[in-house]
């Protein structure tokens, strides 16, 4: 299964926030650090903020940080929030719809994928991540 760039960016931004809990991060900072356009980073931060995964602070000196402890954010929650369609195949528009042996197998595979991500938290991912030091510089 391939995740969209939107999900990739969301996971990177959350991971960055989990690794740099002592500072408010800026859109510009994470966009530059992860080579994401500011526009994309802003959309992702807005979505994550509206979902309560990030806390956003407006105004001069504002930014964002995790909205909940990293140990309470599952990767499955993030993927479900950011992926528009977790169907690996277009079963709805298939000639074999309702008579195909793949439909149930693919549904089970997606379920297993999400179950694994539900067992993993942002804290788990952060524990296994080593970010380059320049990513931690406050702006």
C-alpha positions, 0 to 999 in steps of 0.5 A, spaced: 500 500 500 502 506 498 500 512 502 499 519 499 504 525 500 499 528 504 500 523 509 507 522 509 508 530 510 503 529 516 507 523 519 513 527 518 511 534 521 508 530 527 514 526 528 518 533 528 513 536 533 514 529 537 522 530 537 522 537 538 517 538 544 521 544 547 519 549 542 513 552 538 515 550 531 513 554 525 510 552 518 517 555 515 521 551 519 518 544 518 517 546 510 524 547 509 527 542 514 523 537 510 523 540 503 515 541 503 512 547 500 510 552 505 503 551 502 502 544 503 505 544 510 500 549 512 494 545 509 497 539 513 498 543 520 491 546 519 488 539 518 492 536 524 490 542 528 483 541 527 483 534 529 487 536 535 493 532 534 497 539 534 496 545 538 496 551 534 498 558 536 497 564 532 500 571 532 507 573 532 511 568 535 506 563 534 507 556 531 505 549 533 506 543 537 503 536 539 496 537 541 496 531 545 502 526 548 506 522 542 504 516 546 497 517 545 497 518 538 497 512 534 499 512 527 493 508 525 489 515 527 493 519 523 493 515 516 485 514 517 485 522 518 489 523 512 488 518 507 482 519 502 481 512 500 484 506 503 481 501 498 487 498 494 483 497 488 477 500 485 472 494 487 466 498 486 467 499 479 469 492 477 466 488 472 467 482 477 464 486 483 460 482 488 463 475 485 471 476 486 475 473 491 480 478 491 475 483 495 475 480 502 482 478 501 484 486 500 479 488 505 483 483 510 489 486 508 488 493 509 485 491 516 491 488 518 495 494 515 491 499 520 491 494 526 499 494 526 499 502 525 493 502 531 498 498 535 504 503 534 504 510 537 508 517 535 512 516 541 514 509 538 516 512 531 520 518 535 524 513 539 526 510 533 528 516 529 534 520 529 533 527 526 539 531 524 541 537 529 539 543 524 532 540 525 531 542 532 534 550 531 528 554 534 526 560 529 
